[in-house]
């Protein structure tokens, strides 16, 4: 299976645009809002060609900008009448006492993500037809955390393999169309964490040594599972990568994926 991992970066026109995106075809660095709005009717029609909802996962380091991007993308889609669902992030739903154990906590959030993927892929009310689903932490994200726990010798290799094999079962993995991997420097994560806080104290996860370990684990997971997921890295502290610019790139990628599938089906129908 071909390597499905590829970067989005301001340093390269093709990297910014992504494979098959509108920006790549037009020879531009990234689309603007007007261009994306013009594509909405075709995207709406393209969604009809899917047997289930179009799920995209937002994965990556704490304070890398995942939740903020989801909020911006969701606002754009809703304003343009594109059906969209945003399941609540598992990290916000997990029982507080589970946070004492990173294994228990991440096992809970991983199975929560699977439940959300299965629920939003059905067409019962309130989602009677395919929609775009923006999933805050999902299957790929969980594989990185379990890799981190393995690196820290908190679980065995057999346990890591079993957990990640379960996460990659086709029944739910096939429903995740793209994974946006958000990352930034550990100094940026810490700065963003403390920006609006009175206490400047490091937590269990948001501290520099652990963030370095976690970043390494994400890179290992990206290399290991590059054939299982279409992973699109986004370095959000790179120069020029404002929240709005990142959101534009994400919407462009989502729209391009939907339109590519719709065009393929239409070609088969007319052949």
Steps between C-alpha positions, in 0.01 A plus 500: 500500500631844412625745760202729575683747727583842357571845643331835475748783537536860392844419364378305199218573256421133445525423870262780591251398239508129551443231244218584261391813683356808330806704600737253336302503177483878489867546591424696819634458852157459657135578417307798629157500659324604180651210305392253767145639508477458123578130540225436756226393251731238345607384845137459607436289193823307555394408855203318354737247343621374839346201672576651841611831645836657410698477825822696544713475813684785667797348683816630656678664787322688779451871421596450136173658384267204435192622683534856372522376142197276542300798625599716200435223246166412657391866487588526131317178410186585697482851355512345153232240581743207474386220735759467776527316830751571778494229768615614843867425560552186708757676720223729627263210567735260677445447875737726690650221711618313190751777428719357775582213263603590144420144389147502643438854380613435142322164483179679599544783248596254223187289544295819530639608159399166347148540639476850353627383160239224487215721620560788258540260208139386525222701341241494774384839631649752560729406208271347235758540223880506462672791672853620564609388846778689681641262762719651773750219577426158356660176391838627381534727800448204732770294325749778573411510869532123531837523324602761756394273787702217344806725472459585868475128583153548647363228270665209321554476126239223483249725676578793269465276194166359619358844577611651168379199302156547653504868409582411141215256442341573164149537647593845631836584344354508148260775607784743582582668168780735609707570811627853558806470726549828686839562653711787629810553709476405868579862593197611297277245672611622842457866402148438374413301814600782735379793291167539678582324829570650841709201609819437306547144623576203274245218495546127451496524120570864423864512602795516267658155558170318448409708195831400340423132567149540363619674184744214436217250550280684248780487244542125563127442460493709182780289352349172618143567383562712192332231289194478725406868511536796267702712744543869424746675736441865589772692684293773655782713640668536161523858374183604321288219645224701663190319627297625204763387250516154655120477489497600130747223422295246695175592323681486165626149578158380611325645194764355266457152648122511464514632145763244392275215617194651331687544171623139512148367548362722226771374262400141576132577440566662162759248377 
